[in-house]
Amino acid sequence: MTAGPQVARLLTLAPYLQRREYVDVTEVAADFDVKPRQVLDDLQVLVMCGLPGGLPDDLIEIDLDLARDEGVIHMRNSPLSRPLRFTRDEAVSLIVAVEAVREVADGPTAQAAQSVLDKLSGLVSEAPPVRLEVAAGGDDVRDRLGQAIDQGLQVRLTYDGLARRGTTTPIVDPVRVEVRDGASYLVAWALDRNDWRSYRLDRIAVAELTGQPAGGHGAPPVTGTSLDNAPDTATLDLDAGAAWVAEYYPVRDVTVLPDGGVKVVLPVADPGFLTGLILRLGPLVRSVDPPSAAADALAEARAASSQLD
Amino acid sequence: MERRTSERLVNLTVALLTARTFTSKDRLRDLVEGYHGLNTENFDRQFERDKDTLRSLGVPIETGTDDRYFADEPGYRIRRNDFELPPLSFTPAEVAVLVTAAQVWQQASMAESTTHALTKVWASGVEPDIDRLGALRPHISAKESAWQPLWDALQARQIVTFTYHDVARRVAPFMLAYRHGAWYLAGFDDTRGAPRLFKLGRIRGDVTPTGQPGAYELPDTPADELLAGLEEAQPDSTALLEVRSGRAPWLTRRGEPVDQGQEWGRWKLPYASGGAVVDDIAMGGADVRVIEPPELALAVAAHHRALLDRLEATP
């Protein structure tokens, strides 16, 4: 039934407008996630709705001219003063979304998220059958970063990056925390790189304020990291046991081979990362293209295996 | 055409909400302008469809009779308490959380459900404050094609069939778990007679619901044991490693420093013998030496030699 979505929206729109004496069509459109044209269409239906009885006073009153010409909605006389309760899908999706916020937020925000959950849990008869686990790093790190972002402060990170396969201590201006593919990342301006970088929160061992304010660098790129623009790629042919690579890393392409092996194309922003991956996969690697991309890994493997001799 | 339908459905809802008693079908036919001019057969059909539509949106229409009046005729009503979202109020910090939550789901139908839920919250009188979106952007994605049918079946408590590791399964879904960006299903596998964990990304082909909704109950603590299987195995052994200073932090952070020199340091590392410790050590290349136990040192050396054999063999 195609009228369903509009009816659901109207049952919410009427109480929404009733509580807001004058509101912009554009604001309503944004809150309801529909086009302004749809809002105007909805208003045309609402003016035909009201108390049964058919008397003029029974109907919802909206100044349609004001809405059309000035983009402002003024409504009165709605018999619907409260929205419909949540459907099960609505309650569960909202509760899980708030849980996600709690999992990755710093102390004060996580507390606010928990109190939202306490309020919402009274509205459902059972806990949502969804479990979220997001790698979010230590509480201290999150709290310090939350504070630094809020107050515009610079931090020094102790970072266990995989690219260098060692610990570095970059000084950064932190801007936001993103969650992608189940892990949290700090998006920050790295002073030594003079560029934006992402740092996985669970690899930030320590975050300390340097005492300097953060500089202004504009808005960071919308998604992703230097990986998205990496000019180089390497193609790895792997045994079936390494198929998890395609699921775990942002591969550009993956082909399943007839015998169950996989061919993955990986973007390479920092060669150290690829070296570490090849060393880790070891016997599961069938070939690397270009062969030069494996040179460092082979040199390390040679040095490491000769240590025993 | 759709406008008239929406109009009629909203008016029917209002009529049922505002009546103080059960209202008969005939009375509703008079009260709701959208039913005027329909012959009886068409009205009956339309009314049934309208009730179904409203119920599918979550409108709680009750059937019953008010004994004093229409003892033979069924009547209908909506009780305000059942219809209305209870009053909600949120602090500014809580509103900021809700505004952030609006952006969390990257999966289309869940994102839509979240938007609908939040517009109901705003319609309760809570003001959304977009400026408070702030610096936190958590996202949950659900790209696996099995996700939507499993979610629907889970909500409906309906058994599903699908192929997993080349074997056909019949499963009662208990829980969906999200870990490291991948989704897992915990459920009772009829074909194995036991609870099982399935990685959604490995389900090949369709997930098909079978049988009736409401076919089973969720167990009380359904998935805890199963999900523990996703956790890393508990350490049962200890290695002694030599690591170049500042290198291989993924090992040293799990370990205990023993003797720290200038260039090299010694670390005690607990590990699970059945786990991936050889891979983890190998990743450190020449920056990591295994001092003890000897079997582990040999295993790591064999791992590196196998890599060399394979890659150096190819011309």
Interface residues (C-beta under 8 A of the other chain):
Chain A: M1 T2 A3 G4 Q6 V7 A8 R9 L10 L11 T12 L13 A14 P15 Y16 R19 D31 F32 D33 D41 Q44 V45 L46 M48 C49 G50 L51 P52 G53 G54 P79 L80 R82 P83 L84 R85 F86 T87 R88 D89 E90 A91 V92 S93 L94 V96 A97 V98 A100 V101 E103 V104 A105 P108 T109 A112 A113 S115 V116 K119 G122 L123 E126 P129 V130 R131 L132 E133 V134 A135 G146 I149 D150 D160 L162 R165 G166 T167 V175 R176 V177 E178 V179 R180 D181 G182 A183 S184 R203 A205 E247 Y248 T275 G276 L277 I278 L279 R280 L281 G282 P283 V285 R286 S287 V288 P291 A294 A297 L298 E300 A301 R302 A303 A304 S305 Q307 L308
Chain B: E2 R3 T5 S6 E7 L9 V10 N11 T13 V14 A15 L17 T18 L31 V32 E33 R49 T53 L54 S56 L57 G58 V59 D82 F83 E84 L85 P86 L88 F90 T91 A93 E94 A96 V97 L98 T100 A101 A102 V104 W105 S109 M110 A111 E112 S113 T114 T115 H116 A117 L118 T119 K120 W122 A123 S124 G125 P128 G134 A135 L136 R137 P138 H139 I140 S141 L154 Q155 P173 F174 M175 L176 A177 Y178 R179 H180 G181 A182 G201 L218 P222 A223 L227 G246 R247 A248 P249 W250 R253 D279 D280 A282 M283 G284 G285 A286 D287 V288 R289 A297 L298 V300 A301 H303 H304 R305 A306 L307 L308 R310 L311 E312 T314
